[in-house]
């Protein structure tokens, strides 16, 4: 395979716009991508086409393939299943600082993984299996935030708010409500 026939591809998570990875494609891998709906790349080290996730199970479902203005680079907007990087990181660019949206996306992926791969030891799985326990914990965590606020204990407010947000997100996930829907509602209310 000649280098001139390869086109650079930047994979971007459609859920949060994070850059996941950089790879190369050729005409055949792009045709397979379009035909199957899952990203296929050209491996320069193995000198062959590979379907992202074929060995790891961390597939990339394609939503859009966009050429840049010179038509010499592709932006692949994908839904990433699991991690994108061969090191086990969510992104090949994981050294970048994490923002609020990143941690929300990471937690959401954990919830998705726990739903697909239940683990008896997982606290998240226990909550997802038992709605009464999940809602009780949500009420408890709300009360603990209120008590910390009454005591004006800044560190405890932050800690308890983390617990409350986690339990709230588990409940939303269990009801198939995304954080994007919540953010859209907040945006709608903004005057």
C-alpha positions as CSV (number, residue, x, y, z in Angstrom):
1,X,0.0,0.0,0.0
2,X,1.5,3.3,-1.0
3,X,1.5,6.2,1.5
4,X,0.0,8.6,-1.1
5,X,-3.2,6.6,-1.2
6,X,-3.8,7.0,2.6
7,X,-6.0,9.7,4.1
8,X,-5.7,10.9,7.7
9,X,-8.8,10.3,9.8
10,X,-9.6,12.1,13.1
11,X,-12.2,10.2,15.1
12,X,-14.4,12.4,17.3
13,X,-16.9,11.3,19.9
14,X,-20.4,12.5,18.8
15,X,-21.6,12.6,22.4
16,X,-19.1,15.3,23.6
17,X,-17.0,16.3,20.6
18,X,-13.8,14.9,22.2
19,X,-11.1,13.8,19.9
20,X,-10.6,10.1,20.3
21,X,-7.8,9.1,18.0
22,X,-5.9,9.6,14.7
23,X,-5.5,6.9,12.1
24,X,-5.3,6.4,8.3
25,X,-7.8,5.1,5.8
26,X,-7.8,4.1,2.2
27,X,-10.6,3.8,-0.4
28,X,-11.3,0.2,0.6
29,X,-11.5,0.9,4.3
30,X,-13.8,3.9,3.7
31,X,-16.1,1.7,1.6
32,X,-16.3,-0.9,4.3
33,X,-17.0,1.9,6.8
34,X,-19.9,3.2,4.7
35,X,-21.2,-0.3,4.0
36,X,-21.1,-1.5,7.6
37,X,-21.6,1.7,9.6
38,X,-18.5,0.9,11.7
39,X,-15.1,2.5,11.3
40,X,-12.5,0.6,9.3
41,X,-8.9,1.9,9.0
42,X,-5.7,1.0,7.3
43,X,-3.0,-0.3,9.6
44,X,0.4,0.9,8.4
45,X,2.2,-1.4,10.9
46,X,0.2,-4.5,9.8
47,X,-0.3,-3.4,6.2
48,X,-3.9,-4.3,6.2
49,X,-7.4,-3.0,6.9
50,X,-8.7,-3.3,10.4
51,X,-12.2,-2.8,11.9
52,X,-11.9,-0.7,15.0
53,X,-12.8,-2.9,17.9
54,X,-12.4,-6.2,16.0
55,X,-10.2,-7.6,18.8
56,X,-11.0,-5.3,21.7
57,X,-14.8,-5.0,21.3
58,X,-14.4,-1.2,21.4
59,X,-16.2,-0.4,18.2
60,X,-16.8,3.0,16.6
61,X,-20.3,3.4,15.1
62,X,-20.2,6.0,12.4
63,X,-22.6,9.0,12.3
64,X,-20.8,11.3,9.9
65,X,-17.7,11.3,7.7
66,X,-16.7,14.9,6.9
67,X,-13.9,16.0,4.6
68,X,-11.9,19.1,5.4
69,X,-11.9,22.0,2.9
70,X,-8.9,20.5,1.0
71,X,-10.5,17.1,1.0
72,X,-7.3,15.6,2.3
73,X,-8.4,14.8,5.9
74,X,-11.5,13.2,7.2
75,X,-13.3,13.9,10.5
76,X,-15.2,10.7,11.6
77,X,-18.0,11.5,14.0
78,X,-18.5,8.3,15.9
79,X,-20.1,6.8,18.9
80,X,-17.3,5.1,20.8
81,X,-18.0,1.8,22.5
82,X,-15.5,1.5,25.4
83,X,-12.1,3.1,25.0
84,X,-10.6,4.3,21.7
85,X,-6.9,4.0,22.7
86,X,-5.0,0.8,22.5
87,X,-3.6,1.6,26.0
88,X,-7.1,1.3,27.5
89,X,-7.7,5.0,27.8
90,X,-10.9,6.6,26.6
91,X,-8.9,8.8,24.1
92,X,-5.4,8.7,22.6
93,X,-5.2,12.3,23.8
94,X,-6.1,11.4,27.5
95,X,-3.3,13.5,28.9
96,X,-5.5,16.6,28.2
97,X,-7.2,18.0,31.3
98,X,-10.6,16.6,32.1
99,X,-13.6,19.0,32.1
100,X,-17.0,18.6,33.5
101,X,-18.5,17.2,30.3
102,X,-15.6,14.6,30.1
103,X,-16.3,13.2,33.6
104,X,-20.0,13.0,32.8
105,X,-19.3,11.1,29.6
106,X,-16.9,8.8,31.4
107,X,-19.4,8.0,34.1
108,X,-22.1,7.4,31.5
109,X,-19.8,4.9,29.7
110,X,-19.3,3.2,33.1
111,X,-23.1,2.9,33.5
112,X,-23.5,1.5,30.0
113,X,-20.7,-1.0,30.7
114,X,-22.3,-2.1,33.9
115,X,-25.7,-2.5,32.2
116,X,-24.1,-4.6,29.4
117,X,-21.7,-6.5,31.7
118,X,-23.3,-6.9,35.1
119,X,-20.9,-7.5,38.0
120,X,-22.3,-8.6,41.3
121,X,-19.6,-6.6,43.2
122,X,-20.4,-3.4,41.4
123,X,-22.3,-0.8,43.4
124,X,-23.6,0.8,40.2
125,X,-25.1,-2.6,39.2
126,X,-26.7,-3.0,42.6
127,X,-28.4,0.4,42.1
128,X,-29.5,-0.3,38.6
129,X,-31.0,-3.7,39.7
130,X,-33.0,-2.3,42.6
131,X,-35.0,0.9,41.9
132,X,-36.1,1.3,45.6
133,X,-32.5,1.2,46.8
134,X,-31.5,3.6,44.0
135,X,-34.2,6.1,44.9
136,X,-33.6,5.7,48.7
137,X,-29.9,6.5,48.1
138,X,-30.8,9.6,46.0
139,X,-33.0,10.9,48.9
140,X,-30.3,10.2,51.5
141,X,-27.6,12.0,49.4
142,X,-29.9,15.0,49.0
143,X,-30.4,15.2,52.7
144,X,-26.6,14.9,53.3
145,X,-26.0,17.9,50.9
146,X,-28.6,19.9,52.8
147,X,-27.0,19.0,56.2
148,X,-23.5,19.9,54.9
149,X,-24.8,23.2,53.6
150,X,-26.5,24.0,57.0
151,X,-23.2,23.4,58.7
152,X,-21.4,25.5,56.1
153,X,-18.7,22.9,55.7
154,X,-17.3,23.6,52.3
155,X,-15.3,20.4,51.9
156,X,-18.3,18.3,53.0
157,X,-20.7,20.2,50.7
158,X,-18.4,19.3,47.7
159,X,-18.0,15.7,48.8
160,X,-21.8,15.2,49.4
161,X,-22.6,17.0,46.1
162,X,-20.4,14.5,44.3
163,X,-22.4,11.6,45.9
164,X,-25.7,13.3,45.0
165,X,-24.7,13.9,41.4
166,X,-23.5,10.3,40.9
167,X,-26.8,8.9,42.3
168,X,-28.8,11.4,40.3
169,X,-27.0,10.3,37.1
170,X,-27.6,6.6,37.9
171,X,-31.3,7.3,38.2
172,X,-31.4,9.3,35.0
173,X,-29.5,6.6,33.2
174,X,-32.0,4.0,34.5
175,X,-34.8,6.1,33.1
176,X,-33.0,6.4,29.7
177,X,-32.7,10.2,30.2
178,X,-29.4,11.7,29.0
179,X,-27.5,14.5,30.6
180,X,-27.8,16.3,27.2
181,X,-31.6,16.4,27.8
182,X,-31.1,17.9,31.2
183,X,-28.6,20.5,29.8
184,X,-31.1,21.3,27.1
185,X,-33.8,21.9,29.6
186,X,-31.5,24.2,31.6
187,X,-30.6,26.1,28.4
188,X,-34.3,26.4,27.6
189,X,-34.9,28.1,31.0
190,X,-32.0,30.5,30.6
191,X,-33.3,34.0,30.0
